[in-house]
Amino acid sequence: MTALPAQPVVLEVNTRVWLREVQRRTGRPVGLGDVPKDAWDEVTPHGVDAVWLMGVWERSPQGREIALRDASLRAAFTRAVPDIADEEIAGSPYCVRGYQADVMLGGHEGLAAARSELDRRGIGLLLDYVPNHVAPDSPWVSEHPEYFVRGTADDLRRDPAAFLDTGTAVLARGRDPFFPPWPDVVQLNAFAPELREATADLLARIGRVCDGVRCDMAMLLMNDVFARTWGQHVGAAPQDDFWPTVVAAVRRRHPGMVFVAEAYWDLEWALQQQGFDFCYDKRLYDRLLHESPESVRHHLAADEVYQRRLVRFLENHDEPRAAHTLHPAKERAAAIVIATLPGATMWHEGQFTARRTHLPVFLDRRPDEPPDTDLRAFHERLLAQVHKSGMRGGQWRLLAAEGWPDNPSHRDLVAWCWSGPGGRFLVVVNLSGHRAQGRVRLPWDELAATETRLTDILDGSGYQRAGSELTGPGLFVDLDAWAAHVLAVESAHD
């Protein structure tokens, strides 16, 4: 097992799409055990600590057939890839028939080879786990009906879209409390002790082949959420919550296994308390894309311990591509924010080269798009320099930007600093489409009596300032629209 750092940098890879493109380049069939060195190099640039191979498990043939018959899904497929063929529609990776590596990807041996390749590079491996539901052709459906939310014949008659008649039982189809049932999955019962035990056993088996799991829609299994969703069908909630029970059982067998929660509805803190190492920070994503710099600053005022256990991102397979939603300059500014905050960071394969097509996860192929080589160079330099600096191993602090009555543009600046064994660092980002000025006071009083050298670790530009200015009125900052400073702060006499 590769031990991940306290705040890992993760790259998500759509496994089937990636392998298909590697195969096209090499001209021969490629499973996970056949990936050439240069292809691994592309998804493990310097500064990446873990690769999330999304979609390695056995997908459901029944789920695929349901998807092929769904007019709204077919429309989404053709919007993304107009000439998509049926044989390029693999079905949803979140409609899992079994937690065995798909034979089309090289099976167990291929997955083991991929993990070995990553391990040699010091890179961890994350895989998916879907705790809320399984495919209708999962062996659990026929072998363990006690794992599922049960319905009645009346339920089936009243709402046939929400229930499935297996021939021996009526089982609920999977759902969350805000949307209609999903037609291709069957709902597991988070309150059933048999299901909790089986989940812990399955996760322990998965823990033998990876370093951590990303748990899909993890909040749906929390006692209060599950009770609101399923009410009379599942009875009273047990005394203990689902995740503390399951995670504790898994960690007795895999103490270092990392648990990442896809989390929404402001339940991140609760899931952290229930055992998750990291939870999605969807709030920061929304604020960066759609809200004001002040909103971002307010978000970052949260407790640092809490923030260190969030996953910061600008896109993933569920969200539109950043190159589609953000102006190129804003995308770079937001990337600097993500890369230099406390917490885990998640990037998405293709994000660095400005892919714009939001690909449905059902598909094996994406359209060709010309790569933006400058954007890739920017991201790789950002990740490498932040990693090399060691800043995120230090202590983090949010800073204020101050201005003047006749110039309120300082409100568009967000700023923070790091200090630790790697040195002192200051980050200031203009999160607006216009020029902004302000002063940022540094918290290091020991600099007051010295001349101080400021070096931007991204472009090498340098400045020299009196320490008394930096710790007194503060560093004067004048940044163009969406521009940023990522500064190493050193005594000029060092």
Secondary structure, DSSP 8 states (H G I E B T S, - for coil): -----SS-EEEEEEHHHHHHHHHHHHTS---GGG--HHHHHHHS-TT--EEEEET-EEE-HHHHHHHHH-HHHHHHHHHHSTT--GGGB---TTSEEEEEE-GGGTHHHHHHHHHHHHHHTT-EEEEEE--SEE-TTSHHHHH-GGGB-B--HHHHHH-TTTEEE-SS-EEEB---TTS---TT-EEB-TT-HHHHHHHHHHHHHHTTS-SEEEETTGGGGSHHHHHHHHGGGT-S--SS-HHHHHHHHHHTT-TT-EEEE---TT-HHHHHHTT-SEEE-HHHHHHHHHS-HHHHHHHTTS-HHHHTTEEEES--TTS--HHHHS-HHHHHHHHHHHHHSSSEEEEETTTTTT------TTBS--------HHHHHHHHHHHHHHHHHTGGGSEEEEE-EE-BTTBGGGGGEEEEEEEETTEEEEEEEE-SSS-EEEEE--S-GGGTTSEEEEEETTT--EEEEEHHHHHTT-EEEEE-TT-EEEEEEEETT-
